[in-house]
């Protein structure tokens, strides 16, 4: 059995403060489940592919930047604003709040 496989020798999280900026950023970057970090934020990107967001996150963390990823659900596109508004009303009736994005 390898040392890491032995229950008595498994590595425990350290209570010592992280010494590297990237370590501090990684710890500060992950908000508790269900809670958004408070304070001013900068949006660094919006991506269709989750992998691209993860890549940017890793790049920023490596530089000691506090960073996290939010998830979004987009509905559409629609042929015109009127169609979008009809869907917005349907979603409202389902209890889903929306924000209209015009591009």
DRENPA-3360 file (N, C-alpha, C; in nm, 2 decimals, always signed):
BEGIN
1 = XXXXXXXX = +0.09/-0.12/+0.00/+0.00/+0.00/+0.00/+0.09/+0.12/+0.00 ~ +0.07/+0.22/-0.09/+0.14/+0.34/-0.10/+0.11/+0.43/+0.02 ~ +0.21/+0.51/+0.06/+0.19/+0.60/+0.18/+0.06/+0.68/+0.18 ~ +0.03/+0.73/+0.06/-0.09/+0.82/+0.05/-0.22/+0.73/+0.06 ~ -0.21/+0.60/+0.04/-0.33/+0.51/+0.05/-0.36/+0.47/+0.19 ~ -0.26/+0.49/+0.28/-0.28/+0.45/+0.42/-0.36/+0.55/+0.49 ~ -0.47/+0.52/+0.55/-0.56/+0.61/+0.62/-0.48/+0.70/+0.72 ~ -0.39/+0.64/+0.80/-0.33/+0.71/+0.90/-0.22/+0.81/+0.85;
9 = XXXXXXXX = -0.19/+0.79/+0.72/-0.08/+0.88/+0.67/-0.13/+0.97/+0.56 ~ -0.27/+0.98/+0.54/-0.32/+1.07/+0.44/-0.29/+1.21/+0.48 ~ -0.26/+1.29/+0.38/-0.23/+1.43/+0.40/-0.35/+1.51/+0.45 ~ -0.33/+1.58/+0.56/-0.44/+1.67/+0.61/-0.42/+1.81/+0.57 ~ -0.53/+1.89/+0.55/-0.51/+2.03/+0.51/-0.43/+2.10/+0.61 ~ -0.34/+2.19/+0.57/-0.26/+2.26/+0.66/-0.34/+2.38/+0.71 ~ -0.32/+2.42/+0.84/-0.38/+2.53/+0.89/-0.29/+2.66/+0.88 ~ -0.17/+2.64/+0.83/-0.08/+2.75/+0.81/-0.12/+2.83/+0.70;
17 = XXXXXXXX = -0.10/+2.96/+0.70/-0.14/+3.05/+0.60/-0.05/+3.02/+0.47 ~ -0.12/+3.03/+0.35/-0.04/+3.00/+0.23/+0.06/+3.11/+0.21 ~ +0.18/+3.07/+0.16/+0.29/+3.17/+0.14/+0.30/+3.23/+0.00 ~ +0.25/+3.16/-0.10/+0.26/+3.21/-0.23/+0.13/+3.29/-0.27 ~ +0.15/+3.40/-0.35/+0.03/+3.47/-0.40/-0.08/+3.39/-0.47 ~ -0.03/+3.29/-0.55/-0.13/+3.21/-0.62/-0.21/+3.12/-0.53 ~ -0.14/+3.07/-0.42/-0.21/+2.99/-0.32/-0.31/+3.08/-0.25 ~ -0.28/+3.20/-0.21/-0.37/+3.29/-0.14/-0.49/+3.32/-0.23;
25 = XXXXXXXX = -0.46/+3.34/-0.36/-0.57/+3.38/-0.46/-0.66/+3.26/-0.47 ~ -0.61/+3.14/-0.48/-0.69/+3.02/-0.50/-0.78/+3.00/-0.38 ~ -0.73/+3.02/-0.26/-0.82/+3.01/-0.14/-0.92/+3.12/-0.14 ~ -0.89/+3.24/-0.17/-0.98/+3.35/-0.17/-1.08/+3.35/-0.28 ~ -1.04/+3.28/-0.39/-1.13/+3.28/-0.51/-1.25/+3.20/-0.50 ~ -1.25/+3.10/-0.43/-1.36/+3.00/-0.42/-1.46/+3.05/-0.32 ~ -1.57/+3.11/-0.36/-1.68/+3.15/-0.27/-1.74/+3.03/-0.21 ~ -1.80/+3.04/-0.09/-1.87/+2.93/-0.03/-1.99/+2.89/-0.12;
33 = XXXXXXXX = -2.02/+2.77/-0.13/-2.13/+2.72/-0.22/-2.26/+2.80/-0.19 ~ -2.32/+2.85/-0.30/-2.44/+2.93/-0.29/-2.43/+3.07/-0.25 ~ -2.30/+3.12/-0.23/-2.28/+3.26/-0.19/-2.19/+3.33/-0.28 ~ -2.23/+3.45/-0.33/-2.14/+3.53/-0.41/-2.04/+3.61/-0.33 ~ -1.92/+3.62/-0.38/-1.83/+3.71/-0.30/-1.88/+3.85/-0.30 ~ -1.86/+3.92/-0.19/-1.91/+4.06/-0.18/-1.80/+4.16/-0.22 ~ -1.84/+4.28/-0.26/-1.75/+4.38/-0.30/-1.74/+4.40/-0.45 ~ -1.67/+4.50/-0.49/-1.66/+4.53/-0.64/-1.59/+4.41/-0.71;
41 = XXXXXXXX = -1.64/+4.39/-0.83/-1.58/+4.28/-0.92/-1.55/+4.33/-1.05 ~ -1.46/+4.26/-1.12/-1.44/+4.29/-1.27/-1.48/+4.16/-1.34 ~ -1.54/+4.18/-1.46/-1.57/+4.07/-1.54/-1.46/+4.06/-1.64 ~ -1.39/+3.95/-1.65/-1.28/+3.93/-1.74/-1.31/+3.86/-1.87 ~ -1.43/+3.80/-1.88/-1.47/+3.73/-2.00/-1.60/+3.66/-1.99 ~ -1.66/+3.64/-2.10/-1.78/+3.55/-2.12/-1.75/+3.46/-2.23 ~ -1.77/+3.33/-2.21/-1.72/+3.23/-2.30/-1.84/+3.13/-2.33 ~ -1.85/+3.08/-2.45/-1.94/+2.98/-2.49/-1.89/+2.84/-2.44;
49 = XXXXXXXX = -1.76/+2.82/-2.44/-1.70/+2.70/-2.40/-1.64/+2.71/-2.26 ~ -1.69/+2.62/-2.17/-1.65/+2.63/-2.03/-1.49/+2.61/-2.02 ~ -1.43/+2.53/-2.11/-1.29/+2.51/-2.10/-1.21/+2.64/-2.12 ~ -1.26/+2.73/-2.20/-1.20/+2.86/-2.22/-1.20/+2.95/-2.09 ~ -1.31/+2.94/-2.02/-1.32/+3.01/-1.89/-1.23/+2.95/-1.79 ~ -1.22/+2.82/-1.79/-1.13/+2.75/-1.70/-0.98/+2.79/-1.73 ~ -0.95/+2.80/-1.86/-0.81/+2.83/-1.90/-0.78/+2.97/-1.85 ~ -0.87/+3.07/-1.87/-0.84/+3.21/-1.82/-0.83/+3.21/-1.67;
57 = XXXXXXXX = -0.92/+3.14/-1.60/-0.91/+3.13/-1.46/-0.78/+3.08/-1.41 ~ -0.73/+2.97/-1.47/-0.60/+2.92/-1.43/-0.48/+3.02/-1.46 ~ -0.49/+3.09/-1.57/-0.39/+3.18/-1.61/-0.39/+3.30/-1.50 ~ -0.50/+3.35/-1.46/-0.51/+3.45/-1.37/-0.47/+3.41/-1.23 ~ -0.51/+3.29/-1.19/-0.47/+3.23/-1.06/-0.32/+3.22/-1.05 ~ -0.26/+3.18/-1.16/-0.11/+3.16/-1.16/-0.04/+3.29/-1.13 ~ -0.11/+3.40/-1.16/-0.05/+3.53/-1.14/-0.09/+3.60/-1.01 ~ -0.16/+3.52/-0.93/-0.21/+3.56/-0.79/-0.33/+3.64/-0.79;
65 = XXXXXXXX = -0.41/+3.64/-0.90/-0.53/+3.72/-0.91/-0.65/+3.64/-0.85 ~ -0.72/+3.70/-0.76/-0.84/+3.63/-0.71/-0.95/+3.62/-0.81 ~ -0.99/+3.50/-0.84/-1.08/+3.48/-0.96/-1.18/+3.36/-0.93 ~ -1.30/+3.37/-0.98/-1.40/+3.26/-0.97/-1.48/+3.26/-1.09 ~ -1.55/+3.15/-1.12/-1.64/+3.14/-1.24/-1.78/+3.13/-1.19 ~ -1.87/+3.21/-1.26/-2.01/+3.20/-1.23/-2.07/+3.12/-1.35 ~ -2.18/+3.06/-1.33/-2.26/+2.99/-1.44/-2.38/+3.08/-1.48 ~ -2.41/+3.07/-1.61/-2.53/+3.14/-1.66/-2.61/+3.05/-1.74;
73 = XXXXXXXX = -2.74/+3.08/-1.75/-2.83/+3.01/-1.84/-2.89/+3.12/-1.93 ~ -2.86/+3.11/-2.06/-2.91/+3.20/-2.16/-3.03/+3.13/-2.23 ~ -3.13/+3.21/-2.26/-3.25/+3.16/-2.34/-3.25/+3.24/-2.47 ~ -3.27/+3.17/-2.58/-3.27/+3.24/-2.71/-3.16/+3.19/-2.80 ~ -3.14/+3.25/-2.91/-3.19/+3.38/-2.95/-3.33/+3.38/-3.01 ~ -3.39/+3.49/-3.03/-3.52/+3.51/-3.08/-3.52/+3.59/-3.21 ~ -3.62/+3.58/-3.29/-3.62/+3.65/-3.41/-3.63/+3.81/-3.39 ~ -3.70/+3.85/-3.29/-3.70/+3.99/-3.26/-3.74/+4.01/-3.11;
81 = XXXXXXXX = -3.74/+4.14/-3.07/-3.76/+4.17/-2.93/-3.90/+4.13/-2.88 ~ -4.00/+4.14/-2.97/-4.14/+4.10/-2.94/-4.14/+3.95/-2.90 ~ -4.08/+3.87/-2.98/-4.07/+3.72/-2.95/-4.00/+3.70/-2.81 ~ -3.89/+3.78/-2.79/-3.82/+3.76/-2.66/-3.91/+3.80/-2.55 ~ -3.99/+3.91/-2.56/-4.08/+3.95/-2.46/-4.18/+3.85/-2.43 ~ -4.23/+3.78/-2.53/-4.33/+3.68/-2.51/-4.27/+3.56/-2.43 ~ -4.15/+3.53/-2.46/-4.09/+3.42/-2.38/-4.06/+3.47/-2.24 ~ -4.02/+3.59/-2.23/-4.00/+3.65/-2.09/-4.12/+3.64/-2.01;
89 = XXXXXXXX = -4.24/+3.67/-2.06/-4.36/+3.65/-1.99/-4.39/+3.51/-1.95 ~ -4.36/+3.42/-2.04/-4.38/+3.27/-2.01/-4.29/+3.23/-1.90 ~ -4.16/+3.27/-1.90/-4.07/+3.24/-1.80/-4.11/+3.30/-1.67 ~ -4.16/+3.42/-1.67/-4.20/+3.49/-1.55/-4.32/+3.41/-1.48 ~ -4.41/+3.36/-1.57/-4.52/+3.28/-1.52/-4.47/+3.15/-1.45 ~ -4.35/+3.10/-1.50/-4.29/+2.98/-1.44/-4.20/+3.01/-1.32 ~ -4.20/+3.14/-1.28/-4.12/+3.18/-1.17/-3.97/+3.20/-1.20 ~ -3.94/+3.22/-1.32/-3.80/+3.24/-1.36/-3.78/+3.39/-1.40;
97 = XXXXXXX = -3.70/+3.46/-1.32/-3.67/+3.60/-1.35/-3.57/+3.61/-1.46 ~ -3.58/+3.71/-1.55/-3.49/+3.72/-1.66/-3.45/+3.86/-1.68 ~ -3.34/+3.88/-1.76/-3.29/+4.01/-1.80/-3.28/+4.01/-1.95 ~ -3.33/+4.11/-2.01/-3.33/+4.11/-2.16/-3.19/+4.16/-2.20 ~ -3.13/+4.08/-2.29/-3.00/+4.12/-2.34/-3.02/+4.15/-2.49 ~ -2.99/+4.28/-2.53/-3.00/+4.32/-2.67/-2.86/+4.33/-2.73 ~ -2.84/+4.26/-2.84/-2.71/+4.26/-2.90/-2.72/+4.31/-3.04;
% end
